[in-house]
Amino acid sequence: MRYFKATFWFSLLAVLAVAACNFWVVRRTELYVYASPDTLAARPTGLVLGTSRRVRNGSENLFFKHRIEAATRLYQLGKVRHLILSGDNSSRYYNEPADMKTALLQRGVPESAMTLDYAGQNTLQSVVRCHALYNQDSVVVISQAFHGERAVFIARHYRFPFVAYAAEDVPWQQSLPVRFREWLARPKALLDIYVLYRDETVFAEEHE
């Protein structure tokens, strides 16, 4: 009985801690995440965060599609002049930046307006490398709102004045696993930057 009580209280505290971390990230970033390009001031650079082009069953990944559409729209409206495409390039058969480049070229964005960051293996690396390696301060992070919140939280922890533009979301019934992972990714981000802290230049130099 004592074991079950201890397990219950530990589980409850863990859930409350995760919820508190999520609340903190949202509250700290709500002023910096934009849902409409009309209210977004133009900035030199957009940072497009990577994801797979297709889901496991081979169908189109709507997260990818909507991020590409958002990046294209911001570029065409003159809200950004250049796009850094940051994602995972873990094998010759999986290359998020290259897939983003192909999709943007198909929508009329010129190759000269793109830089590919092949070592953005997670959001923390993508954000820090954008500043430390590519020397960008005035940046719009382009992803879904819940992902942009975490990216902006990380950026502003390091005193990078990033904002985010919220790409079209994906219906709940198709995005529950991703949303659950994001719910856990926010405490992980806090652990990374407050407990397992490394100097930002480490992330810029990794995988070069």
Salt bridges, closest charged atoms under 4 A:
GLU30 OE2 - ARG27 NE 3.17
GLU69 OE2 - LYS65 NZ 2.72
GLU69 OE1 - HIS66 ND1 3.21
GLU111 OE2 - LYS101 NZ 2.71
ASP117 OD1 - ARG129 NH2 2.68
ASP137 OD1 - HIS131 NE2 2.97
GLU149 OE1 - ARG186 NH2 2.59
GLU168 OE1 - HIS66 ND1 3.73
ASP169 OD2 - ARG179 NH2 2.87
GLU182 OE2 - ARG150 NE 2.80
GLU182 OE2 - ARG186 NE 3.42
ASP192 OD2 - LYS188 NZ 2.85
GLU200 OE2 - HIS131 ND1 3.40
GLU206 OE2 - ARG198 NH1 2.83
GLU208 OE2 - ARG129 NH2 2.60
